[in-house]
Amino acid sequence: MTETVLKLENVSKQYRLGQIGTGTLSHDLNRWWASVRGKDDPYAKVGVENDRSKATNDNYVWALKDVNLDVKQGEILGVIGKNGAGKSTLLKLLSQVTQPSTGSIKVRGRIASLLEVGTGFHPELTGKENIFLNGAILGMTKREIHSKLEEIVDFAGVAKYLDTPTKRYSSGMTVRLGFAIAAHLEPEILVVDEVLAVGDAEFQRKAIGKMQDVSRQGGRTVLFVSHNMSSIRTLCEKVVMLNNGTVHKIGEPAEVISEYLSVNRGESQNVTLEIPNDLSTYGNGEAKFKSVLLINSINSPTRKLFFCENFTLRIKLNVFRYLENVIVNIFILNAYGEKIVTYSSGKNFQSMAIEEGSKLIEVGCNESLIPGEYSLCLLIAYHNTGNSIDYVESVYSFEVLKDSRNGTFDYPWVTRNGIVYSDQIIKISQVWN
Amino acid sequence: MQESEAGVDDSWDLVIKPKKSWYSLDLKSIWNYRDLLVLFVRRDFVSVFKQTILGPLWFVIQPLFTTLIYTIVFGNLANLATDGIPQPVFYLSGVILWNYFSECLMKTSETFIVNQALFGKVYFPRLIVPISIVMSNFLKFGVQLILFAIIYFYFTFNGGVSPNLYILLLPVLVIIMAGLGLALGLIVSSLTTKYKDLRFLVQFGVQLAMYASPIVYPLSLVPDKYKMLLILNPATGVIETFRFALFSAGEFNLFAFSYSCFSMIALLLIGIVIFNRMEKSFIDTV
């Protein structure tokens, strides 16, 4: 069971940026001459090995760079990564649609990839005809398909529509049929790319179950690419996270997924926000909010919080003169700009005095916000008059994710129910009367 | 399978590596996918007639009417000679042969563009698609050949046309015609992945090329100084031999025939090489 069935060694794939086929006529003729001789395009340089040393300009991009991967037999490997991380390129290389620029991929057995909805289906042909056609495209022989026909039809639940052209199928039926064919192909390695997103909940469960069967009983290997973390978590034993064409992390699902959710998605935003001067809506200049930082429960700065995760806000405030009878309020705004949580510097909104200098404001927050987008509102004001000293409205957007830090919960309605979640549990007991 | 090369660790079934050798035709993998080939042919043939009333009759109607028009326009209005062959069979023989060639060429030349989505998702020997096109068009050609045979037999009994021993070359002629269409189609399809212009060129180019072939006129009608030029068109030898074998009219030009044979083989080799080269990277450039 521990035999390596798929081995990637230093696999890289280079693409050229911009439009292929532009340039001067002499370039085009040169290209033409090259392709007549059966050579690759001298300008596109796709698939030419010695590119690495030559590619000094920015016209080339490595969609994959030195990827090494070992996949064992019977393993269900999840592949995650944001758009552009190289997932699709990896799959293209595996399914032999295109070639790596360098490196090699070694495979034991047959690789089959699950086609996108309807690819390879001919709309005019009946369901049955399409099963044979699609099976053959995936590399099955007629006899193999014959022996599996009943199972495929059964799994897809299209027995009634077998003699109907697939153009009359609903999209769900098409996907089910497509999945059923590939799943019954019995390849040693099955590549599944984002197809589950289309089917309904029942089909998704069925498909995931089928993939588990395939790997556990059939001893087959599944490569599962998805943006849906909860299916990755249910299905995969090992997850690899791609980032900018390299393997960013590989390991236990929970570990890699939390890395993906917390680091990868938020990287475009700085975790520390330096508040620009013009962001203050009101203020008399006696004090200024400088920066905001959000720290999650494991002490790392982030803009992504797991559901039910405690967090700390660290806000820097510059005070330019001794302030008396003031109050500092921090608000959490929801996506509609409503102030839904208020933190205050004084118990029951009591006033206080602040010395001149740089101050650090810290708030430990244990409100369990419903998953969604939030931002902050910062206020320092005179307690009695209510006049603002500095007021920053709607800064530092952060997100509360649908996943909780310690595991998943399968409750799709979580974003629709209320604003704040309380961890008080409703007790239900029997009443005897 | 396709990519495995000599000197590779044998314990792996498949090694995907950057390709260096620029000629590799793996007939074995095409053989492994023969069921797919059959299904593609079936798909192409069957899907055309879904939701039609006349079905395969359409294969017959088209050449029939073309022949009718040619008979009127070229035969009667323009009064072009036909080497003494009855006009309907003269034009029909040219039309079905030329149609077979041009269909093979046009459909094959769109292989990569039409199948982009499929090719972008799953691997199978790409050559299967052009081969299936040639085969499904052969079925179509077969139906038309039956039509031709019926009309031909009518004229053998009533019009005094008679075949000769060269009729044994008929299968070879069909193969040459198919091979030419396939070869040019392969070349064009490989180049169109980058230059979409070629698609337009092919569309009217094929139409024009018909007039550079002896379809609506016999070779004997061409002045001697241009004859050689016309024979340089590989289709000429095929059509002339076809007519000579069936009607015993005109002449059998051995040079034209062998030239057609040779250029078919040469073009086919070039086509396969370019196509094989292209299929590796076309998805990056298409």
Interface residues (C-beta under 8 A of the other chain):
Chain A: K7 Y15 I20 G21 R31 W32 S35 V36 G38 K39 D40 D41 A44 V46 G47 E49 K92 L93 L94 S95 Q96 V97 T98 Q99 P100 S101 T102 G103 S104 I105 K106 V107 R108 G109 R110 I111 A112 S113 L115 E116 T119 G120 H122 E124 L125 E129 F132 L133 A136 I137 L138 G139 M140 T141 K142 P165
Chain B: Q2 E3 D9 S11 W12 D13 L14 V15 I16 K17 P18 K19 K20 W22 Y23 Y33 D35 L36 V38 L39 F40 R42 R43 V46 S47 K50 Q51 A117 L118 F119 G120 K121 V122 Y123 F124 S190 L191 K194 Y195 V273 I274 R277 M278 K280 S281 I283 D284 T285
